[in-house]
Amino acid sequence: MNILLIGSGGREHAIATKIAESERCDNLYIAPGNAGTASCGTNVEIKVDDFPAIAKLVKNRDIRMVVVGPEAPLVAGIADYFAKDPILKDIMMIGPSAQGAQLEGSKDFAKQFMRRHNIPTADYRTFTADTLNDGLEYLATLKAPYVLKADGLAAGKGVLILDNLEEARQELKQMLVDSKFGAASSSVVIEEYLSGIELSVFVLTDGKHYKILPSAKDYKRIGEGDTGLNTGGMGSISPVPFADKAFMHKVEHRIVMPTIKGLQREQISYKGFIFLGLMAVTNADGERDPYVIEYNVRMGDPETESVFPRIKTDVVSLFEATAKGVLNLMPLDVDERTAACVMLTAHGYPESYKKGDVISGIDKVSDVKVFHAGTKTNDKGQLVTNGGRVLCVTSLCNSLPEALLKSIQAAETIQWKGRYYRHDIGQDLLRLSVENS
């Protein structure tokens, strides 16, 4: 069948690589794609939110399946747009309805959903400009650090964690009154800070059945030792060593199952990925309990670049079973090896950075996967930088130290002016493994 993948980042290159490997895929189109996805199929210059252009492409190219990478078109209702079209309604859409996408599109919606279905999460309250004074008073009842979250989509920048009460109050005013994050912060969720270790768990669901994909841990801060500004992600590891059978049993029974049942009870159409951003919190007995920090309604980036290489089952068959509501009939085969992903970024990222620098050295690396995140080919046919996060190097090895070493060696080989990467991805998990041994 012909398939369309929507998106242009490293996540999409990782997904495109797996789709292209499938014998079920005749032609793969990526809108808009990047220089890496061009090796998997045909890039098409269409914006991810241009639904009429996407619909026209689907009709003209006899596309039978659409896989949505980023969250914005899902929140904007691409699944509903297709469902209402008499010709497009039978296209297999991998992505939830707009209502389902509110799990990511609105922090308050997600929190209320978790409260209704007894899913463990931090205590919270939501405030608007009209209830600013109540918000300021609520902050004073909490202990530092203070967590403020813009209710809507804010390109990953809408979450603030602050150690000082007065600073938190000022930020709340800027978010609600001064529209610091635009319409996204017209409502702000203030929640209790949870102390623990973060990890990501990914679920593929047809709305009734589900498959739990490999766990991962990503690294958001630009600086080594998790310092500096937040980014879209500087690397990831899969699996997470402490996410053993006992912990994952808690995740499945306390979070995954209630989430899927909750969607069913509320008659929310959902066929696609659910990203569980979790905090593993140590309880009084010294065991780790999972709490939901956030839902996302798509795969994460750069977690996809470490999770998808470990999926051995034909992903097109998985997607088809998802669309047809028979995911329970599909096996999920996972590579037991460890994946280590290191992101290479442009100088200055996540603030202002230059584009158009010539990339060299990719042809000199072997036995690793290089996923393109922000690249393009210039008018001279050279591969150049075209984003803040540029390339993602992923290694699959029998152990985490081996995988990290191989990825770092490949990252060092790939060059352009000002290229930067973190050398300490995964080191915290290595230390944790030593402490627990």
C-alpha positions as CSV (number, residue, x, y, z in Angstrom):
1,M,0.0,0.0,0.0
2,N,1.0,3.7,-0.4
3,I,1.6,5.4,2.9
4,L,2.0,9.1,4.0
5,L,4.0,10.1,7.0
6,I,3.5,13.6,8.3
7,G,6.5,15.5,9.9
8,S,10.1,16.5,9.3
9,G,12.2,15.6,12.3
10,G,14.4,12.8,13.7
11,R,11.3,11.1,15.0
12,E,9.9,11.0,11.4
13,H,13.2,9.7,10.0
14,A,13.2,6.9,12.5
15,I,9.6,6.0,11.7
16,A,10.1,6.3,8.0
17,T,13.1,3.9,8.2
18,K,10.9,1.2,9.7
19,I,8.0,1.8,7.3
20,A,10.4,1.6,4.3
21,E,11.7,-1.8,5.6
22,S,8.2,-3.3,5.4
23,E,7.1,-5.4,2.5
24,R,3.6,-4.0,3.0
25,C,4.8,-0.5,1.9
26,D,4.8,0.1,-1.9
27,N,5.4,3.9,-1.9
28,L,6.2,6.1,1.1
29,Y,5.6,9.9,1.0
30,I,6.8,12.2,3.8
31,A,5.4,15.7,4.2
32,P,7.5,17.7,4.4
33,G,10.4,15.4,5.5
34,N,14.1,16.2,5.5
35,A,17.3,15.1,3.8
36,G,17.3,11.8,5.7
37,T,13.7,10.8,5.0
38,A,14.4,11.4,1.3
39,S,16.3,8.1,1.4
40,C,13.2,6.3,2.7
41,G,10.7,7.6,0.2
42,T,9.5,10.8,-1.5
43,N,9.5,14.1,0.3
44,V,6.6,16.4,-0.5
45,E,6.7,20.1,0.3
46,I,3.4,20.3,2.3
47,K,3.1,21.9,5.8
48,V,1.9,19.6,8.5
49,D,-1.2,21.7,9.2
50,D,-2.3,22.2,5.5
51,F,-5.1,19.7,5.6
52,P,-6.5,20.5,2.1
53,A,-3.1,19.9,0.5
54,I,-2.6,16.7,2.5
55,A,-6.0,15.5,1.5
56,K,-5.3,16.3,-2.2
57,L,-2.0,14.3,-2.0
58,V,-3.8,11.3,-0.4
59,K,-6.4,11.3,-3.1
60,N,-4.0,11.8,-6.0
61,R,-1.4,9.2,-4.9
62,D,-3.9,6.5,-3.8
63,I,-2.5,6.6,-0.2
64,R,-4.2,4.1,2.1
65,M,-2.6,5.0,5.4
66,V,-1.6,8.2,7.1
67,V,0.8,8.2,10.1
68,V,1.0,11.5,12.0
69,G,4.3,12.3,13.6
70,P,4.0,15.7,15.4
71,E,1.3,16.8,17.9
72,A,0.1,20.1,16.2
73,P,-1.9,18.5,13.3
74,L,-3.5,16.0,15.8
75,V,-4.6,18.8,18.2
76,A,-5.8,20.8,15.1
77,G,-8.0,17.8,14.2
78,I,-6.5,16.1,11.2
79,A,-8.2,12.8,12.1
80,D,-11.6,14.5,12.3
81,Y,-10.9,16.3,9.0
82,F,-10.4,12.9,7.3
83,A,-13.3,11.2,9.1
84,K,-15.8,13.9,7.8
85,D,-14.7,13.5,4.2
86,P,-16.7,10.8,2.3
87,I,-13.7,9.8,0.3
88,L,-11.0,10.0,3.0
89,K,-13.0,8.5,5.9
90,D,-11.8,4.9,5.2
91,I,-8.1,5.9,5.1
92,M,-6.2,4.3,7.9
93,M,-5.3,7.2,10.2
94,I,-2.6,6.6,12.9
95,G,-3.4,9.4,15.3
96,P,-6.2,10.3,17.7
97,S,-9.2,12.5,17.2
98,A,-9.0,16.2,18.3
99,Q,-10.7,15.3,21.5
100,G,-8.2,12.5,22.2
101,A,-5.4,14.9,21.3
102,Q,-6.5,17.2,24.2
103,L,-4.5,14.8,26.4
104,E,-1.6,16.8,25.1
105,G,-3.3,19.9,23.8
106,S,-4.6,20.9,27.3
107,K,-2.7,20.2,30.5
108,D,-5.9,20.9,32.5
109,F,-7.9,18.4,30.4
110,A,-5.3,15.8,31.0
111,K,-5.2,16.4,34.7
112,Q,-9.0,16.2,35.0
113,F,-9.0,13.0,32.9
114,M,-6.4,11.5,35.3
115,R,-8.4,12.6,38.3
116,R,-11.6,11.1,36.9
117,H,-10.0,7.7,36.3
118,N,-7.8,7.6,39.5
119,I,-4.5,7.7,37.5
120,P,-1.6,8.6,39.8
121,T,-0.3,12.2,39.2
122,A,0.7,15.2,41.2
123,D,-1.9,17.3,43.0
124,Y,-2.7,20.5,41.1
125,R,-5.0,23.4,40.5
126,T,-5.7,25.5,37.3
127,F,-5.8,29.3,37.2
128,T,-6.7,32.0,34.7
129,A,-6.1,35.8,34.7
130,D,-9.4,36.2,36.6
131,T,-8.2,33.9,39.4
132,L,-4.6,35.2,39.5
133,N,-4.8,36.1,43.2
134,D,-6.1,32.6,44.0
135,G,-3.1,31.2,42.1
136,L,-0.7,33.4,44.0
137,E,-2.2,32.2,47.3
138,Y,-2.0,28.6,46.2
139,L,1.7,28.9,45.4
140,A,2.3,30.0,49.0
141,T,0.8,26.7,50.3
142,L,3.3,24.6,48.3
143,K,6.9,23.7,49.0
144,A,9.7,24.6,46.5
145,P,10.3,23.8,43.7
146,Y,7.2,25.3,42.1
147,V,5.9,23.8,38.9
148,L,4.0,26.0,36.4
149,K,2.6,24.6,33.2
150,A,1.0,26.6,30.3
151,D,-2.3,24.8,29.6
152,G,-1.9,24.7,25.8
153,L,0.9,23.8,23.3
154,A,3.9,26.0,23.8
155,A,6.5,24.2,21.6
156,G,8.0,22.4,24.7
157,K,8.7,25.7,26.4
158,G,5.6,26.1,28.6
159,V,6.8,24.3,31.7
160,L,8.7,26.2,34.4
161,I,10.3,24.7,37.5
162,L,11.3,27.4,40.0
163,D,13.0,27.3,43.3
164,N,12.0,30.8,44.5
165,L,8.4,31.6,45.6
166,E,8.6,35.3,44.5
167,E,10.0,34.3,41.1
168,A,7.2,31.8,40.7
169,R,4.7,34.5,41.5
170,Q,6.2,36.8,38.9
171,E,6.2,34.1,36.3
172,L,2.6,33.2,37.0
173,K,1.7,36.9,36.4
174,Q,3.7,37.0,33.2
175,M,2.0,33.8,31.9
176,L,-1.5,34.8,32.8
177,V,-1.5,38.6,32.4
178,D,1.3,39.3,30.0
179,S,0.6,36.2,27.8
180,K,4.2,35.0,28.1
181,F,3.4,31.9,26.0
182,G,0.5,33.5,24.0
183,A,-2.8,31.8,24.1
184,A,-1.1,28.6,25.5
185,S,-0.8,30.3,28.9
186,S,-4.3,31.8,29.1
187,S,-4.7,29.0,31.7
188,V,-1.9,27.8,33.9
189,V,-1.7,24.5,35.8
190,I,0.2,24.7,39.1
191,E,1.1,21.3,40.5
192,E,3.0,19.7,43.3
193,Y,6.6,18.9,42.5
194,L,7.4,15.2,42.3
195,S,10.9,14.1,43.2
196,G,12.3,11.0,41.4
197,I,13.6,9.7,38.1
198,E,11.9,10.6,34.8
199,L,11.3,8.1,32.1
200,S,9.0,7.6,29.1
201,V,6.7,4.7,28.3
202,F,5.0,4.5,24.9
203,V,1.7,2.7,24.1
204,L,0.2,1.9,20.7
205,T,-3.6,1.5,21.0
206,D,-6.5,0.9,18.7
207,G,-8.8,2.4,21.4
208,K,-9.6,-1.0,23.0
209,H,-6.4,-3.0,22.9
210,Y,-2.8,-1.9,23.4
211,K,0.9,-2.8,23.0
212,I,3.4,-1.3,25.4
213,L,6.5,-0.3,23.4
214,P,10.0,-0.2,24.9
215,S,10.7,2.3,27.7
216,A,13.1,5.1,27.2
217,K,14.8,8.0,29.1
218,D,15.5,11.3,27.4
219,Y,17.7,14.2,28.3
220,K,16.2,17.7,27.9
221,R,18.9,20.1,29.2
222,I,21.5,21.5,26.9
223,G,24.4,21.2,29.3
224,E,26.2,18.2,30.7
225,G,25.0,17.2,34.2
226,D,21.5,18.2,33.2
227,T,22.3,21.9,33.4
228,G,21.3,24.9,31.3
229,L,18.2,25.6,29.1
230,N,15.6,23.0,28.1
231,T,15.8,21.7,24.6
232,G,13.7,19.4,22.4
233,G,16.0,16.6,23.7
234,M,19.7,15.9,23.6
235,G,19.6,12.1,23.6
236,S,17.8,9.0,24.8
237,I,18.4,5.5,26.2
238,S,16.2,2.4,25.7
239,P,15.4,0.4,27.7
240,V,15.5,2.1,31.1
241,P,17.4,-0.3,33.4
242,F,15.2,0.2,36.5
243,A,12.0,-0.2,34.5
244,D,11.9,-4.0,35.3
245,K,8.9,-6.3,35.3
246,A,7.7,-5.3,38.7
247,F,7.8,-1.6,37.9
248,M,6.2,-2.1,34.4
249,H,3.5,-4.1,36.0
250,K,2.6,-1.1,38.1
251,V,2.7,1.1,35.0
252,E,0.4,-1.2,33.1
253,H,-2.2,-1.7,35.8
254,R,-2.1,1.7,37.4
255,I,-1.7,3.9,34.3
256,V,-2.0,2.2,30.9
257,M,-5.2,0.1,31.6
258,P,-7.1,2.9,33.3
259,T,-6.1,5.3,30.5
260,I,-7.4,3.0,27.8
261,K,-10.6,2.2,29.8
262,G,-11.1,5.9,30.5
263,L,-10.9,6.7,26.8
264,Q,-13.5,4.0,26.1
265,R,-15.8,5.2,28.9
266,E,-15.7,8.7,27.6
267,Q,-16.2,7.5,24.0
268,I,-13.1,9.3,22.9
269,S,-11.9,8.0,19.5
270,Y,-8.2,7.1,19.9
271,K,-6.1,5.1,17.4
272,G,-2.4,5.9,17.7
273,F,0.4,6.5,20.2
274,I,0.1,7.5,23.8
275,F,3.3,8.9,25.3
276,L,3.4,8.5,29.1
277,G,5.9,11.0,30.7
278,L,6.4,9.4,34.1
279,M,8.2,10.1,37.3
280,A,9.4,7.1,39.3
281,V,9.0,8.1,42.9
282,T,10.5,6.1,45.7
283,N,7.9,5.2,48.3
284,A,8.2,4.5,52.1
285,D,9.1,0.9,51.4
286,G,12.0,1.9,49.1
287,E,10.1,0.8,46.0
288,R,9.5,3.0,42.9
289,D,6.0,4.0,42.0
290,P,5.0,5.5,38.7
291,Y,3.3,8.9,38.5
292,V,2.2,10.6,35.3
293,I,3.9,14.0,34.7
294,E,2.2,14.4,31.3
295,Y,0.5,12.7,28.4
296,N,1.7,13.2,24.8
297,V,-0.4,11.9,21.9
298,R,2.5,10.9,19.6
299,M,6.0,9.4,19.9
300,G,8.6,11.5,21.6
301,D,11.7,12.9,20.0
302,P,14.5,11.8,20.5
303,E,13.0,8.7,22.2
304,T,11.7,7.4,18.9
305,E,15.3,7.2,17.7
306,S,16.1,4.7,20.4
307,V,12.7,2.9,20.7
308,F,11.9,2.3,17.0
309,P,15.3,0.6,16.1
310,R,14.4,-2.0,18.8
311,I,11.0,-2.9,17.3
312,K,11.4,-6.1,15.2
313,T,7.7,-6.5,14.3
314,D,6.7,-5.1,10.9
315,V,5.4,-1.6,11.9
316,V,3.1,-1.3,8.9
317,S,1.3,-4.5,10.1
318,L,1.1,-3.0,13.6
319,F,-0.3,0.3,12.2
320,E,-2.9,-1.6,10.1
321,A,-4.0,-3.7,13.1
322,T,-4.3,-0.4,15.1
323,A,-6.5,1.2,12.4
324,K,-8.7,-1.9,12.1
325,G,-9.1,-2.4,15.8
326,V,-7.4,-5.8,16.0
327,L,-4.1,-4.9,17.7
328,N,-4.7,-7.7,20.1
329,L,-4.0,-10.2,17.3
330,M,-0.6,-8.8,16.5
331,P,2.6,-9.9,18.3
332,L,5.2,-7.4,19.4
333,D,8.8,-8.6,19.0
334,V,11.4,-6.3,20.6
335,D,15.2,-6.4,20.2
336,E,16.7,-7.1,23.7
337,R,19.8,-5.0,23.0
338,T,20.2,-1.5,24.4
339,A,19.9,1.6,22.2
340,A,21.8,4.7,22.9
341,C,21.0,7.9,21.0
342,V,23.1,11.1,21.0
343,M,21.8,14.3,19.4
344,L,24.1,16.6,17.5
345,T,23.1,20.2,17.5
346,A,24.0,23.5,15.9
347,H,26.1,26.0,17.9
348,G,23.9,28.3,19.9
349,Y,20.9,25.9,20.2
350,P,18.4,26.1,21.9
351,E,18.7,29.9,21.4
352,S,19.7,31.5,18.1
353,Y,21.7,29.3,15.8
354,K,23.1,29.3,12.2
355,K,21.8,27.2,9.4
356,G,23.5,26.1,6.2
357,D,26.8,24.7,7.6
358,V,28.2,21.8,5.5
359,I,28.1,18.4,7.3
360,S,30.9,15.9,6.8
361,G,31.9,12.5,8.1
362,I,28.6,10.6,7.9
363,D,30.1,8.4,5.2
364,K,32.9,7.5,7.7
365,V,30.6,6.0,10.4
366,S,29.4,2.4,10.3
367,D,27.3,0.0,12.4
368,V,25.2,2.9,13.7
369,K,22.0,4.6,12.6
370,V,22.2,8.3,11.8
371,F,18.7,9.9,11.9
372,H,18.3,13.3,10.3
373,A,16.4,15.9,12.4
374,G,17.3,19.3,10.9
375,T,19.0,18.8,7.6
376,K,18.6,19.6,3.9
377,T,20.6,19.4,0.6
378,N,21.8,22.8,-0.7
379,D,21.9,23.9,-4.3
380,K,25.4,22.4,-4.6
381,G,24.1,19.0,-3.5
382,Q,25.8,19.2,-0.1
383,L,24.2,18.1,3.1
384,V,23.8,21.1,5.4
385,T,22.3,22.0,8.8
386,N,18.7,23.2,8.7
387,G,17.7,23.3,12.4
388,G,18.9,23.4,16.0
389,R,18.8,19.7,16.4
390,V,20.6,18.4,13.3
391,L,21.5,14.7,13.5
392,C,20.8,11.8,15.9
393,V,23.3,8.9,16.2
394,T,21.9,5.6,17.5
395,S,23.8,2.5,18.4
396,L,22.4,-0.9,19.3
397,C,24.6,-3.1,21.5
398,N,24.5,-5.8,24.1
399,S,25.2,-3.4,27.0
400,L,24.6,0.3,27.7
401,P,28.4,1.1,28.0
402,E,29.0,-0.4,24.6
403,A,26.2,1.5,23.0
404,L,27.2,4.8,24.5
405,L,30.8,4.4,23.4
406,K,29.8,3.5,19.9
407,S,27.4,6.5,19.6
408,I,30.0,8.9,21.1
409,Q,32.6,7.7,18.6
410,A,30.3,8.2,15.7
411,A,29.2,11.6,17.0
412,E,32.9,12.7,17.2
413,T,33.4,11.6,13.6
414,I,30.6,13.7,12.1
415,Q,31.6,17.3,11.8
416,W,30.4,20.8,10.9
417,K,31.3,24.2,12.3
418,G,30.1,24.6,15.9
419,R,28.7,21.0,16.1
420,Y,27.8,20.2,19.8
421,Y,26.6,17.2,21.7
422,R,26.4,16.0,25.3
423,H,29.1,13.5,26.3
424,D,27.2,12.3,29.4
425,I,24.0,10.8,27.9
426,G,23.1,7.7,29.9
427,Q,25.8,8.2,32.6
428,D,23.2,8.7,35.3
429,L,21.7,5.3,34.5
430,L,25.1,3.7,34.6
431,R,25.7,5.2,38.1
432,L,22.2,4.0,39.2
433,S,23.0,0.5,38.0
434,V,26.2,0.5,40.0
435,E,24.5,1.8,43.1
436,N,21.8,-0.9,42.9
437,S,24.2,-3.7,42.3
